[in-house]
Amino acid sequence: MAGIHLTDLESEKHLAAHIENLNLLGCFVETVTPFPKGTKVRLQISHGGVNFIAMGKVAYSRPNSGMGITFTTIEPKNQEVLDLWLANLRK
């Protein structure tokens, strides 16, 4: 669906990947090198020339598969972007 850039807030490690199952609470990130469970991340999702930025936390990690991210902080303007994307997905 869309590309995602994640930054581990502690180590400053960057990761670029693809997302699946985007919803109001978070998303699944496909990657063979997921961050460990509990890692706090800054995420930026790009789709159709629009960026969505939020803070999140790794809810679960599956080696060689990916990780589930839970959004922890979303600014109001980014929430509007997410709501619009999800509304379009439901069409």
C-alpha positions as MATLAB code, in Angstrom:
seq = 'MAGIHLTDLESEKHLAAHIENLNLLGCFVETVTPFPKGTKVRLQISHGGVNFIAMGKVAYSRPNSGMGITFTTIEPKNQEVLDLWLANLRK';
ca = [
       0.000    0.000    0.000;
       2.426    2.692    1.166;
       6.012    3.204    2.193;
       7.065    3.836    5.769;
      10.194    5.244    7.375;
      10.798    4.311   11.006;
      13.362    5.741   13.401;
      14.235    4.041   16.689;
      14.114    6.962   19.159;
      16.910    5.520   21.323;
      19.457    4.227   18.809;
      18.493    6.578   15.914;
      18.455    3.494   13.643;
      16.460    4.052   10.464;
      14.360    1.544    8.583;
      12.441    1.895    5.315;
       9.748   -0.680    4.564;
       6.182   -1.255    3.376;
       3.100   -1.263    5.540;
       0.084   -3.528    5.666;
      -3.138   -3.416    7.647;
      -3.127    0.318    8.386;
      -5.845    1.248   10.881;
      -6.680    3.891   13.500;
      -4.543    2.176   16.128;
      -1.434    1.284   14.127;
      -0.113   -0.865   11.305;
       1.989   -3.886   10.389;
       5.419   -3.187    8.893;
       6.900   -5.794    6.540;
      10.637   -6.140    7.177;
      13.174   -8.922    7.673;
      14.893   -6.848   10.397;
      12.158   -5.681   12.796;
      12.916   -3.652   15.906;
      12.459   -5.464   19.247;
       9.103   -5.378   21.053;
       8.726   -2.209   23.119;
      10.959   -0.055   20.878;
       9.684    3.532   20.691;
       9.658    4.842   17.126;
       8.945    7.917   15.047;
       7.178    6.937   11.855;
       6.477    8.646    8.575;
       4.136    7.078    6.045;
       4.074    8.463    2.513;
       1.185    7.844    0.145;
      -0.015    9.820   -2.857;
       2.388   12.674   -2.156;
       1.043   13.138    1.389;
       2.986   12.401    4.579;
       1.609   11.099    7.880;
       3.876   11.446   10.916;
       3.296    9.909   14.343;
       5.022    8.392   17.345;
       4.562    4.716   18.038;
       5.746    1.627   19.838;
       6.531   -1.880   18.604;
       3.683   -4.029   19.954;
       5.135   -7.307   18.635;
       8.094   -8.375   16.532;
       8.377  -11.350   14.168;
      11.920  -12.104   12.904;
      12.198  -12.214    9.088;
       8.548  -11.128    8.791;
       7.835   -7.747   10.365;
       6.454   -5.925   13.369;
       3.204   -4.508   14.638;
       3.302   -0.815   15.493;
       0.838    0.876   17.836;
       0.447    4.641   17.395;
       1.083    6.479   20.685;
       0.923   10.150   19.619;
      -0.714   11.643   16.529;
      -0.957   15.412   15.973;
      -4.462   16.584   14.905;
      -3.433   17.440   11.291;
      -1.866   13.981   10.919;
      -5.015   12.390   12.373;
      -6.970   14.082    9.551;
      -4.610   12.515    6.975;
      -5.042    9.069    8.559;
      -8.839    9.432    8.698;
      -8.928   10.423    5.015;
      -6.747    7.489    3.952;
      -8.836    5.013    5.940;
     -12.071    6.463    4.511;
     -10.660    5.986    1.002;
      -9.647    2.396    1.793;
     -13.242    1.600    2.798;
     -14.671    2.836   -0.528;
];
